[in-house]
Amino acid sequence: MLEGVLIAESLRVGAQLTGIPLQVTKLTRVEMTDPGQGQPRFWTLLDFAADELEAERLADQLASSLSSTGGWYTDFHTSRDTFVIFADKVFRYPRGQAEGRREALEYGRSVGVPEQQLDWRA
């Protein structure tokens, strides 16, 4: 199983994830004390799981569904790989690989993700 977290407010208006069975494992509403520019104060976190065989297709759908403004990303992990997804951009690297993480971090900074939000698991 792959596992990840999606912030509902990060989705483009009209975005749809279809054809990939997702299991919502937890739903949480949180207040951000220091949201990034263009981000709302309240977030809805969707912890999810899916079959690992769907990882690439899910990453592609998320990349086309995330808002390109507001510094958003989502991430998920398979047993072997970490996926970090931004609007129209997917990073995939072996779990724990420093170089893959560094490249995703640099890209996140370049598209306006606040430093304190660049906190996905390696």
Residue, then its C-alpha position, 0 to 999 in steps of 0.5 A: m500500500l502507498e500512503g500519503v496526505l493531501i491538503a484539500e485546499s491545495l486542489r485546483v477548482g474543478a480538479q478530479l481524481t478518477g479511476i484510482p481507488l483511494q481509501v481515506t484513512k483519516l480526515t483532519r481539520v487544522e488551523m495554520t498559525d503561519p500559512g504561506q502567502g495565498q494559503p488559507r488559515f484552515w486546512t483539511l488534511l486527507d490521509f489516504a492509502a492506495d494500491e502501490l500499483e497505482a503510484e505513477r498514475l496517482a502522481d500524474q493525476l495529482a500533478s494535474s490537479l494541484s493549484s499552481t499558486g499558493g506554494w502547494y505540494t502533496d506527497f506519498h510513499t510506497s514501500r520503496d519510493t517517495f513521491v513529492i508532487f507539485a503542480d505539473k511536476v513529480f519527483r520520485y526517488p528511493r526512500g531515504q535518498a538525500e539527492g532526490r529529497r534535495e532536488a524536491l526541496e529546491y524545487g519546492r522553494s522555487v515555487g513558493v512553498p514556505e520553508q516550514q512546510l517542506d516537511w515530508r518524510a524522507 
